[in-house]
């Protein structure tokens, strides 16, 4: 592979082989969690057997990155080739985030953007209010933005050529993408053989608290009306379905009162009106507001948690009579889920 001095880039894009020392510029614990080793080192299941002419064998695309490529490609309407091409660029630029040094041209981050190019094309991909080239969600979404601007998906050659003004680079990315074409259609949840990673701090806090209370579930009891009228809820409950979901949202930083399915703690806003309508990008509230089957649970969307941790709350299907915990995706059928209204926390 030619050295960085041979990389003839347009101002838009960015030398992948850094000449300066590696900078410790990862912005937070969430970003650190994304700094994956190559798939063979991480032990997280990916697409086995892939290799790249760009320099060394790659046992697979890191499975935690696949939902990011998929969602970025979907947002910018890049079609089925979008996810594997984003993976190819990510591999060529930083080895899937294993080399985050700053280049001699001052290109930086997961997808190696110049500061001026980041100013033009940077994206808040994870919805945390910050555009950060060292966050993989932001950087990969920005790369998709740039590719769309450059003519993709109608003209992949020119779009990739605009990312790095070199024919060898276009050939390498297209070759990588052909080997990893499966990620354009593979289900995101099928890649989550390891724990998925939360996209931002609010979701990370909710997942951590869900894990903590789930571990306690065998020793806790479902208490109808437990902790209602108390905002915020006590750390360890007691909980029923709605106070448990209220608690997790409070831990996520939403400052909501402790609500019920139809009304708030003081007869005000409840889950039927709280937040925003429809399915969330990261987290969805599933609410049935009327008796005799009033109920509310949370769903963490594919790419955020694995299928074994798809739903969270109290359940008559999983450890009935106990407090809240994780509920596997396989627990509910479509008919049961269709009886719930979907809403989501603001921004998620």
Buried (B, 14 or more C-beta within 10 A) or exposed (E): BEEBEEBEBBEBBBBBBBEEEEEEBBBBEBBEBBBBBBBEEBEBBBBEEBEBEBEEEBBBBBBBBBBBBBBBBEBBEBBEBBBBBBBBBBBBBBBBBBEBBBBEBEBBBBBBBBEEBBEBBBBBBBBBEEBBBBBBBBBBBBBBBBBBBBBBBEEBBBBBBBBBBBEBBBEBBBBBBEBBBBBBEBEBBEBBEBBBBBBBBBBBBBBEBBBEBBEBBEEBEBBEEBBBEBBBBEEEBBBBBBBBBBBBBBBBEBEBBBBBBBBBBEEEBBBBBBBEEEEBBBBBBBBBBEEEEBBBBBBBBBBBBBBEBBBBBBBEEBBEEBBBBBBBBEEBEEEEEEEBBBBBBEBB
